[in-house]
Amino acid sequence: MKGDRKMAEELEVITLVDENGEEQDFEVLDILEVEGSTYAVLLPLGQDEESGDILILKFSQDEEGNEILVDLEDEEWEKVADIWEELRFKENNH
């Protein structure tokens, strides 16, 4: 397996603030470990996983050592998204 998976056992919701200062709630679908980095797979609260806009962010730290989520470059996003889809496919076929 390319990535380790940590399943959220109950609905976990986080609130993110966008560049305009707007707050939006997201359901945490999954937390993945890929090549030494940790990623959050998020879905806007109230959207369906099949038709919603999945957001993948990387855990990092700011200058003060606080845990933050950061955007990914396209290539990194594709890699993590592919691994997550592969894990979901395996899970749904067991």
C-alpha positions as CSV (number, residue, x, y, z in Angstrom):
1,M,0.0,0.0,0.0
2,K,1.3,3.4,-0.9
3,G,-0.3,5.3,2.0
4,D,-1.4,4.6,5.5
5,R,-5.0,5.5,6.3
6,K,-6.4,6.7,9.5
7,M,-10.2,6.4,9.5
8,A,-12.4,8.9,11.3
9,E,-14.8,6.9,13.3
10,E,-17.5,9.6,13.7
11,L,-18.4,12.7,11.8
12,E,-15.6,15.2,12.3
13,V,-16.1,18.8,11.2
14,I,-13.5,21.5,10.9
15,T,-14.0,25.2,10.0
16,L,-11.6,26.8,7.6
17,V,-11.3,30.5,6.8
18,D,-10.7,31.4,3.1
19,E,-8.7,34.3,1.7
20,N,-11.8,36.6,2.0
21,G,-12.2,35.8,5.7
22,E,-15.3,33.7,5.1
23,E,-15.7,30.6,7.3
24,Q,-16.8,27.3,5.8
25,D,-17.4,24.0,7.6
26,F,-15.9,20.8,6.2
27,E,-16.4,17.2,7.0
28,V,-13.1,15.3,7.5
29,L,-13.5,12.3,5.2
30,D,-10.0,10.9,5.8
31,I,-6.5,11.6,7.1
32,L,-3.8,10.0,4.9
33,E,-0.1,9.5,5.5
34,V,1.7,9.6,2.1
35,E,5.5,9.5,1.8
36,G,6.0,11.0,5.3
37,S,3.4,13.8,4.9
38,T,-0.1,13.9,6.4
39,Y,-3.1,15.1,4.4
40,A,-6.7,15.9,5.2
41,V,-9.4,14.9,2.7
42,L,-12.3,17.3,3.2
43,L,-15.8,17.7,1.9
44,P,-17.9,20.9,2.3
45,L,-20.5,20.2,5.0
46,G,-23.8,19.2,3.5
47,Q,-22.4,18.1,0.1
48,D,-22.5,14.5,-1.2
49,E,-19.2,12.7,-1.5
50,E,-19.9,11.6,-5.0
51,S,-20.9,15.1,-6.4
52,G,-19.2,17.4,-3.9
53,D,-15.9,19.3,-4.3
54,I,-13.3,17.2,-2.4
55,L,-10.6,19.3,-0.9
56,I,-7.2,17.9,0.0
57,L,-4.8,19.9,2.2
58,K,-1.5,19.1,3.7
59,F,-0.7,19.4,7.4
60,S,2.1,21.8,8.1
61,Q,3.3,24.2,10.8
62,D,3.4,28.0,10.8
63,E,6.3,30.1,12.1
64,E,5.0,29.7,15.7
65,G,4.7,26.0,15.4
66,N,0.9,25.9,15.2
67,E,-0.6,23.1,13.1
68,I,-2.1,24.5,9.8
69,L,-3.5,23.1,6.6
70,V,-1.9,24.3,3.3
71,D,-2.8,24.0,-0.4
72,L,-1.1,21.5,-2.6
73,E,0.6,21.9,-6.0
74,D,-1.4,20.2,-8.8
75,E,1.0,17.2,-9.1
76,E,1.0,16.5,-5.3
77,W,-2.8,16.9,-5.2
78,E,-3.2,14.3,-8.1
79,K,-0.8,11.9,-6.3
80,V,-2.7,12.0,-3.0
81,A,-6.1,12.0,-4.7
82,D,-5.2,8.9,-6.7
83,I,-4.0,7.1,-3.5
84,W,-7.2,8.1,-1.7
85,E,-9.4,6.8,-4.6
86,E,-7.4,3.6,-4.6
87,L,-8.0,3.1,-0.8
88,R,-11.7,3.9,-1.2
89,F,-12.0,1.4,-4.1
90,K,-10.3,-1.4,-2.0
91,E,-12.5,-0.6,1.0
92,N,-15.7,-0.7,-1.1
93,N,-14.7,-4.0,-2.6
94,H,-14.1,-6.0,0.6
